[in-house]
């Protein structure tokens, strides 16, 4: 098995950070659908402003609002207004490559 890039949301602007919410990243469902990210799917988040990288799960926000909100401990690594890349992966057998 190899872990391969499945999709990414490139250079999105973080619209909020909520340290008091359970850990996750809240995303507009429109963005999730465009990037083929399902609710509760594991994603990697890279902050282009400060270089921090983290792994969390995606949850749906309000459709059409453009939300990209880091929650819980992740909110200490990414600030509102930061540019982020949200990445999802999938595992493929060698025969699928």
C-alpha positions as CSV (number, residue, x, y, z in Angstrom):
1,X,0.0,0.0,0.0
2,X,1.1,3.5,-0.8
3,X,-0.4,6.7,0.6
4,X,-1.1,9.1,-2.2
5,X,-2.5,12.6,-2.5
6,X,-6.2,12.5,-3.1
7,X,-7.2,16.1,-3.0
8,X,-6.4,19.5,-1.6
9,X,-7.9,22.9,-1.0
10,X,-5.0,25.2,-1.9
11,X,-4.3,28.6,-0.3
12,X,-7.6,29.0,1.5
13,X,-8.0,31.8,4.1
14,X,-8.6,30.7,7.6
15,X,-11.8,32.5,8.7
16,X,-11.6,31.7,12.4
17,X,-10.0,29.9,15.2
18,X,-11.9,28.5,18.2
19,X,-9.8,26.9,21.0
20,X,-12.9,26.1,23.0
21,X,-14.4,23.8,20.4
22,X,-13.6,20.1,20.0
23,X,-10.6,19.6,17.8
24,X,-11.3,19.6,14.1
25,X,-11.4,21.9,11.1
26,X,-14.8,23.3,10.1
27,X,-15.2,23.6,6.4
28,X,-17.9,25.0,4.1
29,X,-19.6,21.9,2.6
30,X,-19.1,23.5,-0.9
31,X,-15.4,23.3,-0.4
32,X,-15.6,19.8,1.0
33,X,-17.5,18.6,-2.0
34,X,-15.2,20.3,-4.5
35,X,-12.2,18.6,-2.8
36,X,-13.9,15.2,-2.2
37,X,-13.5,15.5,1.6
38,X,-16.1,13.7,3.7
39,X,-17.3,14.7,7.2
40,X,-14.9,13.3,9.8
41,X,-12.3,12.4,7.2
42,X,-8.7,12.9,8.3
43,X,-7.0,15.9,6.8
44,X,-3.6,17.5,7.0
45,X,-3.4,21.3,7.4
46,X,-0.4,23.4,6.5
47,X,-0.2,27.1,7.5
48,X,1.6,29.0,4.8
49,X,2.1,32.0,7.1
50,X,4.0,30.2,9.9
51,X,4.9,26.8,8.5
52,X,2.9,24.8,11.1
53,X,1.5,21.5,10.1
54,X,-1.2,19.5,11.8
55,X,-3.5,16.5,11.4
56,X,-7.2,16.7,12.3
57,X,-10.7,15.8,11.0
58,X,-13.0,17.8,8.8
59,X,-16.5,18.8,9.9
60,X,-19.2,20.6,7.9
61,X,-19.9,24.2,8.5
62,X,-22.6,26.4,7.0
63,X,-23.1,25.9,3.3
64,X,-22.1,28.9,1.2
65,X,-20.4,30.8,4.0
66,X,-16.8,29.9,3.0
67,X,-15.9,28.8,6.5
68,X,-12.4,27.5,7.2
69,X,-12.2,27.4,11.0
70,X,-9.6,25.7,13.1
71,X,-10.9,24.2,16.3
72,X,-9.5,23.0,19.6
73,X,-5.7,22.8,20.0
74,X,-5.2,23.4,16.3
75,X,-6.6,26.9,16.8
76,X,-3.3,27.7,18.6
77,X,-1.3,26.9,15.5
78,X,-3.3,28.8,12.8
79,X,-4.7,32.3,13.2
80,X,-7.7,33.8,11.5
81,X,-6.5,35.4,8.2
82,X,-3.7,32.9,7.7
83,X,-3.4,31.1,4.3
84,X,-3.7,27.3,4.6
85,X,-3.5,24.2,2.5
86,X,-5.9,21.4,3.4
87,X,-4.8,18.0,2.1
88,X,-6.5,14.6,2.0
89,X,-4.8,11.3,1.1
90,X,-5.9,7.8,0.2
91,X,-4.2,4.5,0.3
92,X,-3.7,2.5,-2.9
93,X,-2.4,-1.0,-3.5
94,X,0.5,-1.2,-5.9
95,X,-1.8,-2.7,-8.5
96,X,-3.9,0.5,-8.4
97,X,-1.0,2.9,-9.2
